[in-house]
Each structure stands twice: as C-alpha cells, then as structure tokens.
Amino acid sequence: MNPIIKVRDVPPRTAFLLEQAGVHPLLARLFAARGVRSSDDLDDQPARLLPPDGLHGAAAAGVLLADAIEQGQRICVVADYDCDGATACATALRGLALLGAPPGALNYVVPDRQVHGYGLTPAIVDMAQAHRPDVLVTVDNGIASHEGVAHARALGLKVLVTDHHLPAMRDGQPTLPPANVIVNPNQPGCGFNSKAIAGVGVMFYTLLATRAELRRRGRWDAASQPRLDALLDLVALGTVADVVRLDANNRRLVAQGLKRIRAGRMQPGVAALYHAAARDATRASAFDFGFALGPRVNAAGRLSDMRLGIECLLTDDAGRAAELAGQLDAINRERREVEAGMREQAQLLLDARMPEGEAPPALVLFDPEFHEGVVGIVAGRMKDRLHRPTFVFARGADGLLKGSGRSIAGFHLRDALDLVSKRHPGLLRRFGGHAMAAGATLDPDSVDTFDQALQQVAREWLGADELLRTVSTDGPLPVEYYTADTVQRIDAQVWGQGFEVPVFCDEVEVLQQRLVADKHLKLRVRLAAAARASLAPREAIWFSHTEPLPARVRLAYRLSLDEFQGQQRLQMVVEAAVAA
C-alpha cells in the first residue's frame, strides 16, 4: 500500500518565539509543529506537574492509604500483566514502603494472562486472600471489574481502584464498580487535565496524595518528607511502554525519569535491564523504554510469569536484578521467535483473504496455533502494514478466544466494540480498552460474526481518506543538520505517542541497494536536488522491507547513529517511500 507522505505545518511565529527563547532552531521548528506554544511548555521541572488534588478520588485514596499505614493494615496490590502494570505495582510497593508501610504488610498478586485473564476477577480476589489483606489496591486495572470488586467488598476488604482505562458501559452510560475509592482520570466527574496518564502515573499521583495526607497529619513536614521522585524512573518506563499520548504532563514525568537514569539514579532492576538490552543508561531515551526495556518486561507477561518482571523492578540486590533481567532477555528472544511465526501465518491468512491485494475496512485474524500472549503485537504489526483496524485472536486455556486489537486514527476501537455488542447481544463475552487498543473475548464459533460486525462498523465510520496510510513528516532536513550532534539533540528530548519522533523527507537518488539478513533493505543514496549533487552519499536502511526501490524516490526517514565495533555512523532509517 503506497502511503501519502505529508509535511506537518509549522506555525512560523511560534517557531520564531521558541528560537528567541533559546531553543535550538531545528528543535524550535519540531516543537512548534507538535503544538508547543511557548518555552513554558518545555519546562519539565517537577513543580510544573499537575497537582494531585485535581485528580478525582486521589485525596480520598490518600486518606484510605494513610489510615492503612498508620493502623498497620495489610495491603495487597493487584497488578496487570503488562509493563504499565508491572511498573505500577513496583511503584505502589516501593512508594508505600517509603511512606511508612512495614514490608511485612505489603504483598502483590498478578493474574496469569492465559489462566485468569484481565482484571480483578473474583478468582484473583480469592488468590489475594492468601496474603490476608485488609486493603486491595488495583493498579492499571479494576475500573471494569464489577464482579471482582463486589466479591472483595463482600469478604470485608477495602478496595481502592487505580486505573486509567475507560469504564464499562451500560445502556449507553458509564458504570463504576462498588469500590471504596476510585482514582481514574477517565471516570465521570474527573476534570484532571491529563486523561492520557498511564496506570503507573495514576499510582504515582495516588502516592503523592497519600504523602500529602500524612504530612497534614503531622507525620513529617515538607523538608523531611520521603522523596517520591525516586520512583520516576519506573513511572517513565511504564508511561512510554504503554504507548499513552505524551501530553505535557506525561512528557514531564518521562523527562524527569530520564534525567534520573542518565545520572545513574535508578532502581537496580532498571539498571539491569539497560545492561541486558546493551543500551547505555547515560544516554537514556524514551526510545529505550519503548523498544528495549519495555518489551523485555512485557515478555514475562506474554510468555511466562509477570512476577519475574515485577521482582526485577522490586529487588534492591544488583546481582538478583541482573539474574532476573537475563531471564527476561531470554524470554524476549523467545517472544520474537513466536511473533515471527505468527506474523508469517497471519500473512498467509491475509493473502487468502486478499487475492487482489485490497484489504477490507477492518481485519479479524484467528488461527488455532496463535499464542495468546503475542496477539497484541501481531495486531499492531498488521495494522501498521495495512492501515486497518485489526483484531488478532488466540484460543485461551478456557477454550474461549482472547483477542487484542489495534486501531487507526478516526476509529475508536472501544466504542466500536460497544456498538458491536449492542447490535449483537451476547457476541462479546468481555471487552474493554481505549481508542487505539482494546481487547475482547469470544466464543470459539463467533469469529466470523465478529469479523462481519466489525467490518460493518468500519464501513460506516471510515471514509476513503481515512483508509489511506499517511506518514506525517517534518519536511526536508537542512543539510547542515545532517550530523551526529543533531541525532543527540533529538534523542535527548521526549518523543512518543502524540508527540512523535521527528521524521524527515527528502527526494533521493538510489545509488546502491541490497538485502541484509534476507529481510532488511540496505541503501546508499544521494540527495536528488541539483544544488546538493556534490554532497557525499548517505547510508540508509529500511528494516523488514525487501522490495527494491526505483532509482529516484521520496524517502520519509528518521536519523540514527549506527554503532558497530566502537564506531558511530550516521544513517537514515526509512519509514516510507513513494516514487518521485
């Protein structure tokens, strides 16, 4: 599918004002194109974070947890099995210990993806009961766990839900579980100005509110209170790994975490993950979280036991952290192999459905051999390749089909599932999620019905323009900025979902091209403009692309420093190409 390469608009006055305020000229242009309006928006100091009292339920949660700490009550954290859930769990346990909860009073449970499924189910409540808790605290889950919360309350437990997902809907209205306290920016009545905050961010804010409550009670003053900023490396990792939109508040959280890591102030587990991934922590970037550390933590929840990831982030023993990070690295390599096999099978399924190469408006894929832990990754890969909302299903241990979906701009996936459930009552056993990612559970014989239902919604909601893949770029890169220094300047900033990493576009002549490892296209190119004909050729690579390019193309690319045998080499990492 040929994409459309589009150049972002840059408000010239904004770019000028940023430059006048001392921002590097290239960065000024990039920031202005992403909605930054003044240098104040770039101030990442902790004092600029949104205050916790604006998060509905945080103050009440602070009272509940402060009471639990002062009364020596036992607290059990119920985590999710992804990186956001793991970092949120570690943040909760480390934070509560900092605030005075005795270690013996703190425990956690995390569901097994294939056995228990997602969320605070009655079975998970029963599993938590082994720790004899007085309080259950959910992290990155719970907002839709009506039965589990009710079961916990019936057993006499206090329940604090901290989550960032959308509530379940009933008769078109959001419904909340019967928890003692709910902290979630997406619950009705919450005016918190960062709706995109990750689960780990919600837990961090809950700890801030708890500290404030304990300070109000005289436990300490502002000078002597525990430093919760020690947890920001975990908050940053979980925020980027969960691919939430990096609004100004999320960017500040991530920036603070990166500063700590670059300075060597991080949890032993985070340091061990950097070592296992062969990344340099002194040059830590958001890219590391999304593509190196996050996948290694996530791999535990996908193929093994997320307790490995949580224990890696909880331990203060560097040797133990290194051992666990090594295990996570090995599991991640296994995950890559499973994913590669599933992607090949998915492609065969697609080829059978698309004999003429035209994709339907939405894709639903299922194969009996698919692995439940990797369906989300494969859905994302297929979505990126074909630019269609995509669901991939695998058979769960209970015989039901567990699916994960990824979407495109203009198609709110959770809302689409809600509409499907209304049109086909009983079709979806369970569903939930966000605009761009969601999950669903089906009976084994319901795939075709779900496929047709989702396609129908896609036909109604998506026009022809929305089904065309558009690659947003920052236009041509000025020749003087094609340097290693530019890469380092860019890498030092916080980029991610909603604040995309810079992608440039230039017309080039393809001088040489060859395949590397039979799956990556290695290129040698030269800028095509006549005035630039004297410039030296450039190295480029297009990962996971094998089709040759014509002699003259327009490339959309990122800048990267390729390191090999101690040498750094500047190269273009191709994102898309169209004939010139």
N, C-alpha and C positions, 0 to 999 in steps of 0.2 A: 504494500500500500504506500503510494507516494504521499509524503506529508506536505503540508504547507509550512514554509519557513517564514515566520513573522517577526518583525523587529518591534521591540517594545517602544512605546512613546516615552520620551524623556522631557519632563517639564523644564524648559531651559532656565527659567528664573530660579526654580528650586535648586537645580544643579549648581547654578552660579552662587547662590547663597550658601550652600554647603561648602563649596570650594573656598569662599571667602571666610568661612568659619574654620578653615584649616584642614578640611577633608581633602585627601588626595584627589586630583582631578578625575581619574578613572573611577575611583570609588564613589565620588560625588555623583557621577552620571549613573552608576549602577544602583545606588541607593535611591536616587530620585525616581528612577523607573519602577522601583518596588514600593513606592508610596511613602517613603521617608520625606517629611516636610521640613524638618529643621534639625540642627545638630543635637537638640534636646532629645529627639527620638533615638539618637545613637548613644545616649548616656546610659551605660549599663551598670551603674553603681547600685548596690543593694537598696539604698534609700529611695530609688526610683521605682522599686517593685510596688505593685498594687498592694494596699494594706489588707490584712486578713479579715478585718471586720466588714469588708464589702462582700465576702463570700458567705452566702446564706447558710446557716447551720454551723459555721465554724466556731462562733462564740459558745453555742450550746455544747458542741463537741468538746471544746476546751474545758468546760465545767465538768462534763461527764468523765473525761480522762483525768483531770486534776483530782476529782473525787476518788477515782480508782487508784491513782498513785498514792494519795495521802492515806487511803484506807488499806493499802497493801493488797488490793484485789488482783486476781489473776486475769491476765489479758491474753487472748488468743487472736492472732491476725490471720485472716483468711485471704490468701493471695490468689492472683490469677497466674496462669502458666506461661505468660509471655514476658518479655524483658521489662515492659512497663510494670507488670505485676510483681516481678522479682525485685526490681529496684524499689518499688513502693513498699514491699514487705521489709526489705533491709532498712529502708529509711524509717519506717514505723518502729521497728525493733531497736535500731540504734538511737533514734530520737527519743523514744520513751525511756530508754535506759539513761540517756543524758539528762532527762527531766526528773529522774529520781525513782523510776520503777525498778525494783530489785530484779536482777537477772532471772531468778527462780520463778518470778511471777509472769514472765514473758515467754510465749510459745507461738508457733505458727503451724498452719496446715495449708497445703496447696493441692487442688484436685489433680488427678491423673487425667490428661486430655481424653484418652481412649476409654477409660473406665467410668469416670464420673461426669464428664462433660463440663460445661462452663458454669461458673457462678456458685452462689451459696445455696446449694440444694439441701433438702432435709438429710440426705446421706452425708454430706460434708459437715453439717451441724453435728451429727452423731459421731463422726470421726474426730471433730474438735473436742467433743465431750471427754475424750481420753485424757485431756490436759486439765480437766476440771475447771474450766474458766468461769469467771463471773461476768466478763465482758467479751463479746465478739466484735472485732473491728475488720470490716471488709476493706480491701484496697484494690482498686481497678475493677471492681465488680460489686454486685449487690442491688443496683437500682431496679433491676427487673426480677429480683429473687423473692417474690411474694411468698411462696410456699416455705422456702428456707427460713426467711426472717420470722414468719409466723410460728414455725416449728421451734426456733430458738427461743422466742418470747414465751411460748407455752412451757418450755423447760425452765423458765425463770431467769434466762440470760438477758442482760442488756445488750442491745445491738446498735452499733454505730456503723452506718454505711458511708464509706468514702468512695466516690466513683466519679467518672466523667462521661459515661455513656448516656444515651437518651433513655428516658423512662419508657416502660411498656405503655401501649395504648389500649384503651377500652372504649368502644363507642365513639371513637374519634378524639378522646380526651386522655391526657397522660395520667397514669395511675402510679402511686408510690407505695412501696412495701411498708408494713407496720413497724418500722424501726423506731428506736428511741430518738435517734438523731440521724439526719441525712445531711451530708456535705457533698454537694454536686452542683457545679455552676449551671447545669442544664436541667435542673428541676424547676418547676413553676415557681415564680416569685423571686428568683435569684437574679440580681442585677449586676453580678460580678462581670467586669469588663474584659475577661479572658475566657470566653466559652470554650476555647480550644485547649485549655490546660490539660496536661496528661494526668493519669491516675496518680503517678508519683508526685506531681505538683500539688494535687489536691491534698495528699497526705502531708506533704511538707507544710502547706498552709494550715492544716489542722494542728500540726505540732507548734507552729508559730502562735496560734490562738491558745493552745494549752499552756505554753510558756507565759503568755500574757496573763492568763488567768492565775497561774501560780505566782507570778510577780505581783498581781493585785492582792493576793492573799498574804504577801509579805515573805514568801519563801526566799526571795533574793531581790536585788534591785537591778537596774539596767546595766550597771558596771559589773556585777558579779554573776549575772545570769548565764546559763550554758550557751555556747556558741553553736547554734544550729547550722550556720553556714558551712560547718564541717561536712554536712550531708549533701552539698550542692553538686559534687561530682556524680553522685547517684541520681540526683534529680535531672541533671543534664543528660546523662546516658539514657535514662528511661524516656525523657521527653523526645529526644531525636529518634530513638529506636522505635517509638510508637507512631512516628510519621504524623504527628499532630501539626496543625498550622502554626508556624512560628510567628505569632503576633509579637508586639513589642515586649509584653511581659514574659512570654516564653523565651524570646531571644535573650532577655536579660538573665533569666535563670540559667540558660545554656552558657552564656558568656561567662558568668561567674564560676560555673563548674569547670569550664575550660581553663580559666586563669589559675584555679587551684591545681589542676592536673599539671599544667605546664610548669608550675612552681614546685612540683613534687609533693603537694599536699593532697593525698587521695587515699581511699581505702586500699589496704593491701590487695584485695581482690581485683580492684580496677587496675592497679599496677601490674598484677599478674596477667590479666587479660591483654594489656598492652604488649607485654613480653611474648605471650603465646601467639599473638597476631603479628609479631615482628614489626610493630609500629613504635615510633619514637614519641614518648609521652611529653617530652619537652616541646614538641611541635604539634601538640594535640589539636584536632579539628573536629568539627561536627561530622565530617565525612567518616572519621574513625568510628564514631558511635553508630552511624547508620550502616556501615559496610564491613566493619571489623569486629568490634566488641559486641554490638547488639546481636548479630547473627550467632555468635558463639553462645551467648546466654540463651537466646531463643531456641537454639538447637536442643538444649536439655528438655524443654517443654514439648518439643515436636517429636523427638525420637526416644527420649529416656525419661528422666525424672527431674522436674524443675527444682527439686530440693538441692541438686548439685549446683545450679546457678545461684540460688539464694545463699547456700552455705559459703560459696566462693565470695559473695559480697558481704557476708556477715563476719567471717573469721578475721581475727587480728594477728593470726600467725602467718607470716610471709611464706613459710615453707608449705603449710597446708593450702594457702591460696594458690601457690604455684602448681601444686599437685592437682587441685580441682580445675584450674584454668587449663591444664594439659588435658584433662578428661573432656572438658568442654570443647577444646580444639579438635580432639579426635572425633567426638560426636558430630561436630560441624562438618568435618570431612565426609563422614558417613551421610549426613544430610544432603550434601552436594551430590553425592552419587545417586541417592534415592530421587532427588529432584531431577537430575539429568534424565534418568529413566522415565519418570513421569512426564517430563516435557516432550520426550520423543513419542510416547504413547498418545499424549494429548494432541500432538501434531498429526499423528495418523488419524485420530478421530476427526480432527478438523478437515483434513484432506478428503475424508469420506463424505463430510457434510458440505464441503465447498468445492465441488468438482470444477467449477469455473472460477474459483478464487474469490467470489463475492461473499463476504461474511454476513450472517443475519444481524439484526439490530442488537441482539444480546446472545450470549453464549452460555450454555449449560453443558458441562462435560462430566461424565462418570465412567469409571472402569472398575471392575471388581478388584483389580490389583493395585489401585491407587492407595497411597498411605495417608491416613487421616492427618498426620502431623505436618504434611507438606502442601496440603490443598491450597492454603492461602498464598504461598509463594508462587505456585504454578498458576493460580488465577491471576496474580499480578503480572507474571511474565506474559501470559496470553493477552491480557488487557493491554499491556504496553505494545505488544506486537501488532494487534489488530484494531486497537482503539474501539473496543466494545465492552460494555458491562459484562463481566464474566463471573460465573459461579463454577467451582470445581467441587465434586462430591466424592467421598470415600465411604466405605462401609465401616461403621463403628463396631465396637465389641458387643454392643447390644443388638446388632443386626440392623439398626436404623442407619440412614445415610446422613452423614455430617458434612455440611458444605461451607465453604468460605468464598465470599465474593469480593471483587474489587471493581470500582466504577470509574467513570469518566466525568468530566465537567458537564453539568446540566442534567445529571441523572442521580437523584438522591436515593441511594440503594436501600436504606432502611425504610424510607417512605414507599418505595416501590414494593418491598416485601409486605408492608402493611396493606397496600392496595390489593396485592395478590391474595392475601389472607382473607380480605373482605369478599372478593369475588369468588374465592374457592374455600369456603369454610371447612376447616379440618385438614386442609392440604399441608400446611406448615405445622409440624409438631411444636417447634420453638423457632423464634427468630429474634434478632436484635442487632444493634451496631450503630454505625454512623452514616454520613452521606457517602463517603468514598469506600468504606469497608463494612461488611456485615457478615453474619453467619445465619445458617438455617439448618433445621433438621427435618428430614422427610421419611416417610415410609418407603421401603425399597421399590415398590411398584409405582411411585409417584413422580419419577424423574421427568418423564415425557410431558405429563400435565404441567409440572412446574416450568419446564422449558417453554412450552407454548404460552403459558400465562405471563412469564417474564418478557418474552418477545413481544407480546401484545402491548404491555405497558411501555416497552422501549419504542415501539412504533408510534405510540401516542405522544410520548414525551420528547423524543429526539428527532430533530429535523436533519436534513441532509448535511447542513453545515456542521452540526454538532458531531456527526459521524465521521468527519474528516479530521485526521490527526493534525494538530497544529503544534509546531515547535516554536515556542517563543524565544527569541534571541535578543542580544544586546547590540546587534549590528556588527559592522566590521571592527576589528581590533586595530587601533592605531599602531603602525609599525613600531614606533618607539617603545610600546608597551609589551612587545613580544619578548619578554625577559623572565629569568628565574625570579627576579625581585617582584614582578607582577604576580606570579604564582603564590609567592609567600605572603604578599599583601592580601590577596584574595582568601587564601587558606586561613589567615588569622581572623577572618570575620565569621559570623554565624549565618549559615545558609541552611535551607531545608524547605519543607513543605510550606507553600505560601510565601516564601522568601527565597526563591530558587537560586541555586548556584549559577553564576554567570556563564552563559553560553553565547559565543560569538559566531558570526557567519561571514565568510569570505568566499569569493569566487577564486577557484584554483585550477591549475593545470596539473593533471596526474602524470608524474614522470615515471614512477615505478609502482607496482602493486604485486603483492604475493601473500599467500596464506601462511599463517604461523600456527603451528599445532593443529592444522586442519580445521580451525574454527574461527580465527581472527584475521581480519584483513589488514595487513601492514602496508602503509603507503609512504611514498615520497612525493611531495607536492611543492608547487611554487605559486605564489600569488599571481593571479592572471592579469591584473591591471598593468598596462603598458609601462606606467611610471615606476612599477615595482619589479620589472623584469630582471633588474640587476641584483635583486635580493637573493640571498642564499636559499636553496631548497629547505623545506621543513619536513620533519618526521611526523607521521600521523598513524593512528591505529583505530580500527573500528572493531570493538570486541563483539564476539558472537555474530559476526556478519561474514558471509563467504562469497556473495555475489560480486563480480568485478564492477568497477565504476567506469563510466565513459571518460574520454580524455579531458573533458572540461566540465566541472561540476561546481555547485554552490554547496559548501560544507557548513553545517552547524556543529560547533565543537567547543569543548572545554579545554583549558590549559592544564597541563600536568607536568610534574617533574618525574621522569622515569629514572629510578635508581638501579644501577647494575654494577656489581663489583666495585662499589665505592664511588662510582662516577654518576653524576647527575646529568640528565639530558632532557632538554625541553621538548615536549611533543604535544600535538593536538589529539585529543580524544574525541572521535567523531560520534555525534549523537544522531545525525540525519544527513541526507544528501539528496539534492534534486539536480537534474540536468540543467546546465547553464544555458 
